Amino acid sequence: MPNEKPGSKVSGEATLRLNFSSPASAKAAYHALLQEADFSHRGGSRVSLEGRSVIVEISADDPVSLRASINSYLRLMHIIKTVEQDTD
C-alpha cells in the first residue's frame, strides 16, 4: 500500500449473520459451522448462536486471509441455507 509505513500491520474483522426460519434450523447450522471455526497465526473465527440467527465473527492479520475466510464462510452458509430451503 502506498501510504503504509514500514513495519505497520494491516488487519481486519468481519461479522456475518445468517437468519433461519426456526431456532432448530439455526442450531443445526451453528453446529455445522462450529466445526469450521479456526484459530491460526493469521487470524481466527468465532461462531455463536442467537435465537434464529448464527453469527460468525472473523478476524485476520491481513486482507488476503480475511477475504479467504469470508469467502469460505459465505460458501458454507449458502450451502446450509440451500439445504434448509430444500427441507421446508
RAHUDA-V766278 format. One record per residue. RES is the residue in three letters. SS is DSSP state (helix for helix, strand for strand, loop for the rest). PSI is psi as a letter, one per 40 degrees, with the letter a starting at -180 (* if undefined). NEAR is the number of other C-alpha atoms within 8 Angstrom. Layout:
res=(RES	RES)
ss=(SS	SS)
psi=(PSI	PSI)
near=(NEAR	NEAR)
This chain:
res=(MET	PRO	ASN	GLU	LYS	PRO	GLY	SER	LYS	VAL	SER	GLY	GLU	ALA	THR	LEU	ARG	LEU	ASN	PHE	SER	SER	PRO	ALA	SER	ALA	LYS	ALA	ALA	TYR	HIS	ALA	LEU	LEU	GLN	GLU	ALA	ASP	PHE	SER	HIS	ARG	GLY	GLY	SER	ARG	VAL	SER	LEU	GLU	GLY	ARG	SER	VAL	ILE	VAL	GLU	ILE	SER	ALA	ASP	ASP	PRO	VAL	SER	LEU	ARG	ALA	SER	ILE	ASN	SER	TYR	LEU	ARG	LEU	MET	HIS	ILE	ILE	LYS	THR	VAL	GLU	GLN	ASP	THR	ASP)
ss=(loop	loop	loop	loop	loop	loop	loop	loop	loop	loop	loop	strand	strand	strand	strand	strand	strand	strand	strand	loop	loop	loop	helix	helix	helix	helix	helix	helix	helix	helix	helix	helix	helix	helix	loop	loop	loop	loop	strand	strand	loop	loop	strand	strand	strand	strand	strand	strand	strand	strand	loop	loop	strand	strand	strand	strand	strand	strand	strand	strand	loop	loop	helix	helix	helix	helix	helix	helix	helix	helix	helix	helix	helix	helix	helix	helix	helix	helix	helix	helix	helix	helix	helix	helix	helix	helix	helix	loop)
psi=(h	d	e	h	i	h	e	i	h	h	i	i	i	i	h	h	h	h	i	i	e	i	d	d	d	d	d	d	d	d	d	d	d	d	d	e	h	i	h	a	e	e	a	a	i	h	h	i	h	g	b	e	i	h	h	h	h	h	i	i	e	i	d	d	d	d	d	d	d	d	d	d	d	d	d	d	d	d	d	d	d	d	d	d	d	d	e	*)
near=(3	3	4	6	5	4	4	6	6	7	9	10	9	9	8	7	8	8	8	10	7	7	10	7	11	16	11	8	10	12	8	8	10	9	6	6	10	7	8	6	4	9	12	11	11	10	12	8	11	7	6	14	12	15	12	11	11	14	12	13	12	11	10	6	11	16	8	8	9	10	8	8	8	8	8	9	9	8	8	9	9	8	8	9	7	6	5	4)
